[in-house]
Amino acid sequence: MSINTSNTKDMVRSRLAITNSSFLNISSQTIERVNSYELLGIHIDSSLSWSIHIDYIIKEATTRLHFLKQLKLKLIDHLRTTH
């Protein structure tokens, strides 16, 4: 089995700020270090808090709610003009 280094991410899980840690190398390729990552639809950050995931869910819900409100207004206008 081989590791696809272009799709592999490195995340140091800690509540403390990590500044001088070494980078991970596999087959002489440096693995990208990230502070947060989306895995199976869940946003995970290095401190294991839910704040990034909750912010993402709120943004998605707000966008969909706005779309539904616009659809409701258009439907009300359409019903008023046809009746």
Backbone atoms as SQL, in Angstrom:
CREATE TABLE atoms (id INTEGER PRIMARY KEY, chain TEXT, resi INTEGER, resn TEXT, atom TEXT, x REAL, y REAL, z REAL);
INSERT INTO atoms VALUES
  (1, 'A', 1, 'MET', 'N', 0.850, -1.164, 0.000),
  (2, 'A', 1, 'MET', 'CA', 0.000, 0.000, 0.000),
  (3, 'A', 1, 'MET', 'C', 0.900, 1.232, 0.000),
  (4, 'A', 2, 'SER', 'N', 0.534, 2.205, -0.790),
  (5, 'A', 2, 'SER', 'CA', 1.315, 3.438, -0.833),
  (6, 'A', 2, 'SER', 'C', 0.443, 4.607, -0.371),
  (7, 'A', 3, 'ILE', 'N', 1.096, 5.637, 0.133),
  (8, 'A', 3, 'ILE', 'CA', 0.402, 6.829, 0.621),
  (9, 'A', 3, 'ILE', 'C', 0.447, 7.900, -0.460),
  (10, 'A', 4, 'ASN', 'N', -0.704, 8.459, -0.778),
  (11, 'A', 4, 'ASN', 'CA', -0.784, 9.551, -1.732),
  (12, 'A', 4, 'ASN', 'C', -0.435, 10.836, -0.989),
  (13, 'A', 5, 'THR', 'N', 0.793, 11.285, -1.122),
  (14, 'A', 5, 'THR', 'CA', 1.255, 12.439, -0.349),
  (15, 'A', 5, 'THR', 'C', 0.598, 13.745, -0.771),
  (16, 'A', 6, 'SER', 'N', 0.049, 13.823, -1.974),
  (17, 'A', 6, 'SER', 'CA', -0.619, 15.064, -2.385),
  (18, 'A', 6, 'SER', 'C', -1.966, 15.233, -1.686),
  (19, 'A', 7, 'ASN', 'N', -2.575, 14.134, -1.240),
  (20, 'A', 7, 'ASN', 'CA', -3.856, 14.208, -0.530),
  (21, 'A', 7, 'ASN', 'C', -3.701, 14.058, 0.977),
  (22, 'A', 8, 'THR', 'N', -2.487, 13.929, 1.470),
  (23, 'A', 8, 'THR', 'CA', -2.234, 13.716, 2.886),
  (24, 'A', 8, 'THR', 'C', -1.965, 15.045, 3.572),
  (25, 'A', 9, 'LYS', 'N', -2.579, 15.235, 4.727),
  (26, 'A', 9, 'LYS', 'CA', -2.395, 16.455, 5.516),
  (27, 'A', 9, 'LYS', 'C', -1.855, 16.077, 6.886),
  (28, 'A', 10, 'ASP', 'N', -1.124, 17.017, 7.486),
  (29, 'A', 10, 'ASP', 'CA', -0.564, 16.839, 8.817),
  (30, 'A', 10, 'ASP', 'C', -1.177, 17.886, 9.722),
  (31, 'A', 11, 'MET', 'N', -1.721, 17.441, 10.858),
  (32, 'A', 11, 'MET', 'CA', -2.296, 18.375, 11.814),
  (33, 'A', 11, 'MET', 'C', -1.825, 17.979, 13.205),
  (34, 'A', 12, 'VAL', 'N', -1.199, 18.922, 13.888),
  (35, 'A', 12, 'VAL', 'CA', -0.756, 18.691, 15.251),
  (36, 'A', 12, 'VAL', 'C', -1.924, 19.033, 16.155),
  (37, 'A', 13, 'ARG', 'N', -2.387, 18.047, 16.913),
  (38, 'A', 13, 'ARG', 'CA', -3.537, 18.249, 17.796),
  (39, 'A', 13, 'ARG', 'C', -3.038, 18.688, 19.164),
  (40, 'A', 14, 'SER', 'N', -3.318, 19.942, 19.493),
  (41, 'A', 14, 'SER', 'CA', -2.892, 20.471, 20.775),
  (42, 'A', 14, 'SER', 'C', -3.669, 21.728, 21.085),
  (43, 'A', 15, 'ARG', 'N', -3.909, 21.981, 22.350),
  (44, 'A', 15, 'ARG', 'CA', -4.552, 23.227, 22.758),
  (45, 'A', 15, 'ARG', 'C', -3.536, 24.350, 22.866),
  (46, 'A', 16, 'LEU', 'N', -2.266, 24.018, 22.810),
  (47, 'A', 16, 'LEU', 'CA', -1.201, 25.014, 22.877),
  (48, 'A', 16, 'LEU', 'C', -0.716, 25.343, 21.482),
  (49, 'A', 17, 'ALA', 'N', -0.171, 26.526, 21.312),
  (50, 'A', 17, 'ALA', 'CA', 0.365, 26.930, 20.006),
  (51, 'A', 17, 'ALA', 'C', 1.662, 26.165, 19.738),
  (52, 'A', 18, 'ILE', 'N', 1.736, 25.502, 18.597),
  (53, 'A', 18, 'ILE', 'CA', 2.932, 24.759, 18.196),
  (54, 'A', 18, 'ILE', 'C', 3.678, 25.612, 17.178),
  (55, 'A', 19, 'THR', 'N', 4.915, 25.988, 17.498),
  (56, 'A', 19, 'THR', 'CA', 5.643, 26.865, 16.589),
  (57, 'A', 19, 'THR', 'C', 6.884, 26.207, 16.011),
  (58, 'A', 20, 'ASN', 'N', 7.611, 25.445, 16.792),
  (59, 'A', 20, 'ASN', 'CA', 8.903, 24.923, 16.346),
  (60, 'A', 20, 'ASN', 'C', 8.881, 23.425, 16.079),
  (61, 'A', 21, 'SER', 'N', 7.763, 22.850, 15.780),
  (62, 'A', 21, 'SER', 'CA', 7.734, 21.414, 15.526),
  (63, 'A', 21, 'SER', 'C', 8.215, 21.127, 14.105),
  (64, 'A', 22, 'SER', 'N', 8.814, 19.992, 13.927),
  (65, 'A', 22, 'SER', 'CA', 9.358, 19.643, 12.616),
  (66, 'A', 22, 'SER', 'C', 8.242, 19.197, 11.678),
  (67, 'A', 23, 'PHE', 'N', 8.512, 19.290, 10.385),
  (68, 'A', 23, 'PHE', 'CA', 7.526, 18.899, 9.382),
  (69, 'A', 23, 'PHE', 'C', 7.648, 17.418, 9.081),
  (70, 'A', 24, 'LEU', 'N', 6.561, 16.823, 8.670),
  (71, 'A', 24, 'LEU', 'CA', 6.508, 15.408, 8.350),
  (72, 'A', 24, 'LEU', 'C', 6.928, 15.195, 6.895),
  (73, 'A', 25, 'ASN', 'N', 7.866, 14.285, 6.678),
  (74, 'A', 25, 'ASN', 'CA', 8.329, 13.949, 5.325),
  (75, 'A', 25, 'ASN', 'C', 8.070, 12.472, 5.059),
  (76, 'A', 26, 'ILE', 'N', 7.511, 12.179, 3.902),
  (77, 'A', 26, 'ILE', 'CA', 7.289, 10.802, 3.452),
  (78, 'A', 26, 'ILE', 'C', 7.840, 10.703, 2.042),
  (79, 'A', 27, 'SER', 'N', 8.728, 9.771, 1.834),
  (80, 'A', 27, 'SER', 'CA', 9.361, 9.578, 0.523),
  (81, 'A', 27, 'SER', 'C', 9.951, 10.881, -0.004),
  (82, 'A', 28, 'SER', 'N', 10.641, 11.581, 0.851),
  (83, 'A', 28, 'SER', 'CA', 11.311, 12.856, 0.562),
  (84, 'A', 28, 'SER', 'C', 10.346, 13.959, 0.109),
  (85, 'A', 29, 'GLN', 'N', 9.065, 13.816, 0.417),
  (86, 'A', 29, 'GLN', 'CA', 8.075, 14.858, 0.129),
  (87, 'A', 29, 'GLN', 'C', 7.521, 15.365, 1.452),
  (88, 'A', 30, 'THR', 'N', 7.482, 16.685, 1.602),
  (89, 'A', 30, 'THR', 'CA', 6.964, 17.286, 2.822),
  (90, 'A', 30, 'THR', 'C', 5.441, 17.285, 2.779),
  (91, 'A', 31, 'ILE', 'N', 4.852, 16.830, 3.866),
  (92, 'A', 31, 'ILE', 'CA', 3.395, 16.782, 3.984),
  (93, 'A', 31, 'ILE', 'C', 2.908, 18.149, 4.466),
  (94, 'A', 32, 'GLU', 'N', 1.844, 18.644, 3.833),
  (95, 'A', 32, 'GLU', 'CA', 1.299, 19.958, 4.167),
  (96, 'A', 32, 'GLU', 'C', 0.732, 19.950, 5.582),
  (97, 'A', 33, 'ARG', 'N', 1.120, 20.944, 6.377),
  (98, 'A', 33, 'ARG', 'CA', 0.598, 21.097, 7.729),
  (99, 'A', 33, 'ARG', 'C', -0.592, 22.036, 7.682),
  (100, 'A', 34, 'VAL', 'N', -1.691, 21.636, 8.310),
  (101, 'A', 34, 'VAL', 'CA', -2.906, 22.444, 8.321),
  (102, 'A', 34, 'VAL', 'C', -3.375, 22.651, 9.759),
  (103, 'A', 35, 'ASN', 'N', -4.111, 23.737, 9.983),
  (104, 'A', 35, 'ASN', 'CA', -4.690, 23.997, 11.306),
  (105, 'A', 35, 'ASN', 'C', -6.100, 23.452, 11.414),
  (106, 'A', 36, 'SER', 'N', -6.759, 23.273, 10.271),
  (107, 'A', 36, 'SER', 'CA', -8.104, 22.693, 10.256),
  (108, 'A', 36, 'SER', 'C', -8.262, 21.890, 8.968),
  (109, 'A', 37, 'TYR', 'N', -9.204, 20.939, 9.015),
  (110, 'A', 37, 'TYR', 'CA', -9.404, 20.055, 7.880),
  (111, 'A', 37, 'TYR', 'C', -10.829, 19.530, 7.913),
  (112, 'A', 38, 'GLU', 'N', -11.415, 19.336, 6.729),
  (113, 'A', 38, 'GLU', 'CA', -12.757, 18.753, 6.642),
  (114, 'A', 38, 'GLU', 'C', -12.614, 17.272, 6.344),
  (115, 'A', 39, 'LEU', 'N', -13.181, 16.454, 7.203),
  (116, 'A', 39, 'LEU', 'CA', -13.112, 15.002, 7.046),
  (117, 'A', 39, 'LEU', 'C', -14.512, 14.429, 7.207),
  (118, 'A', 40, 'LEU', 'N', -15.015, 13.807, 6.162),
  (119, 'A', 40, 'LEU', 'CA', -16.351, 13.206, 6.160),
  (120, 'A', 40, 'LEU', 'C', -17.433, 14.211, 6.558),
  (121, 'A', 41, 'GLY', 'N', -17.270, 15.457, 6.081),
  (122, 'A', 41, 'GLY', 'CA', -18.272, 16.482, 6.317),
  (123, 'A', 41, 'GLY', 'C', -18.164, 17.190, 7.652),
  (124, 'A', 42, 'ILE', 'N', -17.185, 16.836, 8.460),
  (125, 'A', 42, 'ILE', 'CA', -16.996, 17.471, 9.760),
  (126, 'A', 42, 'ILE', 'C', -15.695, 18.252, 9.729),
  (127, 'A', 43, 'HIS', 'N', -15.754, 19.517, 10.127),
  (128, 'A', 43, 'HIS', 'CA', -14.567, 20.370, 10.154),
  (129, 'A', 43, 'HIS', 'C', -13.867, 20.193, 11.491),
  (130, 'A', 44, 'ILE', 'N', -12.626, 19.791, 11.431),
  (131, 'A', 44, 'ILE', 'CA', -11.837, 19.522, 12.631),
  (132, 'A', 44, 'ILE', 'C', -10.709, 20.540, 12.683),
  (133, 'A', 45, 'ASP', 'N', -10.463, 21.114, 13.862),
  (134, 'A', 45, 'ASP', 'CA', -9.307, 21.996, 13.990),
  (135, 'A', 45, 'ASP', 'C', -8.314, 21.406, 14.985),
  (136, 'A', 46, 'SER', 'N', -7.137, 21.999, 15.043),
  (137, 'A', 46, 'SER', 'CA', -6.050, 21.414, 15.821),
  (138, 'A', 46, 'SER', 'C', -6.300, 21.442, 17.320),
  (139, 'A', 47, 'SER', 'N', -7.177, 22.306, 17.800),
  (140, 'A', 47, 'SER', 'CA', -7.487, 22.330, 19.229),
  (141, 'A', 47, 'SER', 'C', -8.691, 21.454, 19.567),
  (142, 'A', 48, 'LEU', 'N', -9.240, 20.775, 18.563),
  (143, 'A', 48, 'LEU', 'CA', -10.401, 19.890, 18.703),
  (144, 'A', 48, 'LEU', 'C', -11.636, 20.612, 19.225),
  (145, 'A', 49, 'SER', 'N', -11.769, 21.906, 18.885),
  (146, 'A', 49, 'SER', 'CA', -12.980, 22.640, 19.246),
  (147, 'A', 49, 'SER', 'C', -13.970, 22.537, 18.076),
  (148, 'A', 50, 'TRP', 'N', -15.215, 22.846, 18.349),
  (149, 'A', 50, 'TRP', 'CA', -16.271, 22.749, 17.343),
  (150, 'A', 50, 'TRP', 'C', -16.514, 24.076, 16.640),
  (151, 'A', 51, 'SER', 'N', -15.760, 25.126, 16.958),
  (152, 'A', 51, 'SER', 'CA', -16.088, 26.467, 16.473),
  (153, 'A', 51, 'SER', 'C', -16.059, 26.567, 14.945),
  (154, 'A', 52, 'ILE', 'N', -15.081, 25.989, 14.274),
  (155, 'A', 52, 'ILE', 'CA', -15.016, 26.059, 12.805),
  (156, 'A', 52, 'ILE', 'C', -16.188, 25.312, 12.190),
  (157, 'A', 53, 'HIS', 'N', -16.524, 24.149, 12.730),
  (158, 'A', 53, 'HIS', 'CA', -17.636, 23.361, 12.190),
  (159, 'A', 53, 'HIS', 'C', -18.964, 24.090, 12.412),
  (160, 'A', 54, 'ILE', 'N', -19.152, 24.657, 13.594),
  (161, 'A', 54, 'ILE', 'CA', -20.398, 25.377, 13.887),
  (162, 'A', 54, 'ILE', 'C', -20.527, 26.607, 12.997),
  (163, 'A', 55, 'ASP', 'N', -19.434, 27.344, 12.801),
  (164, 'A', 55, 'ASP', 'CA', -19.479, 28.507, 11.907),
  (165, 'A', 55, 'ASP', 'C', -19.847, 28.091, 10.486),
  (166, 'A', 56, 'TYR', 'N', -19.322, 26.965, 10.028),
  (167, 'A', 56, 'TYR', 'CA', -19.648, 26.462, 8.693),
  (168, 'A', 56, 'TYR', 'C', -21.131, 26.098, 8.599),
  (169, 'A', 57, 'ILE', 'N', -21.655, 25.410, 9.594),
  (170, 'A', 57, 'ILE', 'CA', -23.068, 25.009, 9.591),
  (171, 'A', 57, 'ILE', 'C', -23.980, 26.238, 9.624),
  (172, 'A', 58, 'ILE', 'N', -23.632, 27.232, 10.429),
  (173, 'A', 58, 'ILE', 'CA', -24.434, 28.463, 10.497),
  (174, 'A', 58, 'ILE', 'C', -24.440, 29.172, 9.152),
  (175, 'A', 59, 'LYS', 'N', -23.284, 29.240, 8.504),
  (176, 'A', 59, 'LYS', 'CA', -23.203, 29.891, 7.193),
  (177, 'A', 59, 'LYS', 'C', -24.072, 29.156, 6.169),
  (178, 'A', 60, 'GLU', 'N', -24.003, 27.834, 6.150),
  (179, 'A', 60, 'GLU', 'CA', -24.824, 27.050, 5.211),
  (180, 'A', 60, 'GLU', 'C', -26.309, 27.221, 5.507),
  (181, 'A', 61, 'ALA', 'N', -26.690, 27.193, 6.780),
  (182, 'A', 61, 'ALA', 'CA', -28.102, 27.330, 7.148),
  (183, 'A', 61, 'ALA', 'C', -28.617, 28.720, 6.791),
  (184, 'A', 62, 'THR', 'N', -27.811, 29.745, 7.005),
  (185, 'A', 62, 'THR', 'CA', -28.210, 31.113, 6.673),
  (186, 'A', 62, 'THR', 'C', -28.439, 31.271, 5.179),
  (187, 'A', 63, 'THR', 'N', -27.549, 30.693, 4.382),
  (188, 'A', 63, 'THR', 'CA', -27.696, 30.764, 2.926),
  (189, 'A', 63, 'THR', 'C', -28.987, 30.082, 2.479),
  (190, 'A', 64, 'ARG', 'N', -29.262, 28.914, 3.010),
  (191, 'A', 64, 'ARG', 'CA', -30.482, 28.191, 2.616),
  (192, 'A', 64, 'ARG', 'C', -31.741, 28.881, 3.116),
  (193, 'A', 65, 'LEU', 'N', -31.678, 29.448, 4.309),
  (194, 'A', 65, 'LEU', 'CA', -32.835, 30.161, 4.840),
  (195, 'A', 65, 'LEU', 'C', -33.142, 31.398, 3.992),
  (196, 'A', 66, 'HIS', 'N', -32.113, 32.111, 3.561),
  (197, 'A', 66, 'HIS', 'CA', -32.306, 33.272, 2.684),
  (198, 'A', 66, 'HIS', 'C', -32.979, 32.846, 1.375),
  (199, 'A', 67, 'PHE', 'N', -32.524, 31.725, 0.810),
  (200, 'A', 67, 'PHE', 'CA', -33.127, 31.224, -0.425),
  (201, 'A', 67, 'PHE', 'C', -34.610, 30.904, -0.211),
  (202, 'A', 68, 'LEU', 'N', -34.935, 30.265, 0.899),
  (203, 'A', 68, 'LEU', 'CA', -36.338, 29.929, 1.180),
  (204, 'A', 68, 'LEU', 'C', -37.185, 31.179, 1.372),
  (205, 'A', 69, 'LYS', 'N', -36.639, 32.210, 2.027),
  (206, 'A', 69, 'LYS', 'CA', -37.386, 33.460, 2.200),
  (207, 'A', 69, 'LYS', 'C', -37.660, 34.123, 0.857),
  (208, 'A', 70, 'GLN', 'N', -36.669, 34.130, -0.034),
  (209, 'A', 70, 'GLN', 'CA', -36.857, 34.710, -1.362),
  (210, 'A', 70, 'GLN', 'C', -37.906, 33.920, -2.146),
  (211, 'A', 71, 'LEU', 'N', -37.868, 32.617, -2.038),
  (212, 'A', 71, 'LEU', 'CA', -38.849, 31.762, -2.708),
  (213, 'A', 71, 'LEU', 'C', -40.260, 32.022, -2.175),
  (214, 'A', 72, 'LYS', 'N', -40.376, 32.194, -0.869),
  (215, 'A', 72, 'LYS', 'CA', -41.681, 32.489, -0.254),
  (216, 'A', 72, 'LYS', 'C', -42.240, 33.807, -0.781),
  (217, 'A', 73, 'LEU', 'N', -41.401, 34.839, -0.849),
  (218, 'A', 73, 'LEU', 'CA', -41.867, 36.135, -1.339),
  (219, 'A', 73, 'LEU', 'C', -42.328, 36.057, -2.789),
  (220, 'A', 74, 'LYS', 'N', -41.605, 35.345, -3.612),
  (221, 'A', 74, 'LYS', 'CA', -41.987, 35.196, -5.019),
  (222, 'A', 74, 'LYS', 'C', -43.286, 34.401, -5.145),
  (223, 'A', 75, 'LEU', 'N', -43.455, 33.402, -4.311),
  (224, 'A', 75, 'LEU', 'CA', -44.682, 32.607, -4.342),
  (225, 'A', 75, 'LEU', 'C', -45.884, 33.453, -3.912),
  (226, 'A', 76, 'ILE', 'N', -45.719, 34.261, -2.875),
  (227, 'A', 76, 'ILE', 'CA', -46.810, 35.135, -2.425),
  (228, 'A', 76, 'ILE', 'C', -47.176, 36.129, -3.521),
  (229, 'A', 77, 'ASP', 'N', -46.182, 36.730, -4.177),
  (230, 'A', 77, 'ASP', 'CA', -46.460, 37.660, -5.268),
  (231, 'A', 77, 'ASP', 'C', -47.178, 36.967, -6.420),
  (232, 'A', 78, 'HIS', 'N', -46.745, 35.751, -6.724),
  (233, 'A', 78, 'HIS', 'CA', -47.369, 34.994, -7.816),
  (234, 'A', 78, 'HIS', 'C', -48.824, 34.665, -7.482),
  (235, 'A', 79, 'LEU', 'N', -49.104, 34.274, -6.247),
  (236, 'A', 79, 'LEU', 'CA', -50.475, 33.956, -5.861),
  (237, 'A', 79, 'LEU', 'C', -51.366, 35.195, -5.858),
  (238, 'A', 80, 'ARG', 'N', -50.812, 36.333, -5.477),
  (239, 'A', 80, 'ARG', 'CA', -51.600, 37.571, -5.478),
  (240, 'A', 80, 'ARG', 'C', -51.982, 37.997, -6.904),
  (241, 'A', 81, 'THR', 'N', -51.068, 37.790, -7.844),
  (242, 'A', 81, 'THR', 'CA', -51.346, 38.222, -9.210),
  (243, 'A', 81, 'THR', 'C', -52.257, 37.234, -9.953),
  (244, 'A', 82, 'THR', 'N', -52.303, 36.002, -9.539),
  (245, 'A', 82, 'THR', 'CA', -53.139, 35.025, -10.248),
  (246, 'A', 82, 'THR', 'C', -54.535, 34.924, -9.656),
  (247, 'A', 83, 'HIS', 'N', -54.763, 35.420, -8.441),
  (248, 'A', 83, 'HIS', 'CA', -56.091, 35.319, -7.831),
  (249, 'A', 83, 'HIS', 'C', -56.742, 36.631, -7.684);
